[in-house]
């Protein structure tokens, strides 16, 4: 399989055309490619979202739900060759409380933590610590 990644929405906000479609044609099976093109043509241009259910999507592309789910996984794998680094001062265990909504927190956590590597850092800061200032504005000896 090629090292190229699949892009549905490019950084300029426009959906796949030209080279993106060529990459998709090379990376995806025929059925997944058909679904990719359907999504490109029907998703909202401003958000990249396509409202509806898996049932509706399957009916629109004339495939069974199970088959569409497999195509979506294939597209996800083909597009998964990018890296994202997320840093936080809060431990992952406290993210649910910070996000607030249990449903939203579960969705965010699943997408961020699945297929990821976590590095937890502990200890003193590596930044130089400044000495406290005196009333005159000079550092204490």
C-alpha positions, -999 to 999 in steps of 0.1 A, spaced: 0 0 0 12 35 -8 25 59 19 1 86 6 -27 98 29 -63 103 20 -78 138 23 -115 146 23 -112 183 31 -80 201 23 -67 230 44 -82 257 21 -117 244 30 -125 229 -4 -132 192 -8 -112 166 -26 -106 173 -63 -77 165 -87 -48 150 -68 -70 141 -37 -93 121 -59 -64 105 -77 -49 94 -43 -83 80 -32 -86 61 -65 -51 45 -58 -56 39 -21 -92 26 -19 -112 -3 -32 -139 5 -58 -167 5 -32 -148 27 -7 -139 51 -35 -175 54 -45 -184 63 -9 -155 88 -8 -168 106 -39 -204 105 -25 -191 122 7 -171 148 -12 -201 157 -33 -227 158 -5 -209 170 27 -213 206 37 -186 227 23 -181 249 54 -179 221 81 -172 189 62 -202 172 78 -229 151 63 -260 149 84 -278 116 85 -276 80 97 -257 50 86 -290 36 73 -295 67 51 -259 67 39 -262 30 30 -294 36 11 -279 65 -8 -249 46 -20 -270 14 -25 -250 -8 -2 -257 -27 31 -249 -9 64 -222 -35 72 -205 -28 39 -206 10 43 -191 5 78 -163 -15 63 -157 12 36 -156 39 63 -130 19 82 -110 16 50 -112 53 45 -101 60 81 -71 37 77 -61 53 44 -63 88 60 -46 78 92 -10 84 82 -7 118 98 5 126 133 -11 149 158 6 159 191 -17 170 219 -3 184 251 -22 191 283 -14 203 318 -42 181 331 -40 144 335 -61 124 310 -81 109 340 -96 144 347 -106 152 311 -142 138 315 -148 163 343 -132 191 324 -152 185 292 -185 183 312 -208 163 290 -203 125 294 -213 118 258 -191 144 243 -162 134 266 -165 98 256 -165 107 219 -135 130 223 -115 105 244 -122 76 221 -109 96 190 -79 110 208 -68 80 228 -75 51 204 -44 43 183 -23 67 202 9 68 223 8 86 257 38 101 274 32 112 310 59 136 323 66 141 360 91 160 380 105 195 382 102 219 354 130 221 329 125 259 325 149 281 345 132 292 377 137 329 384 146 341 418 119 361 436 120 399 431 128 423 459 106 454 465 132 473 444 125 451 414 159 434 416 163 396 420 171 384 455 207 371 459 
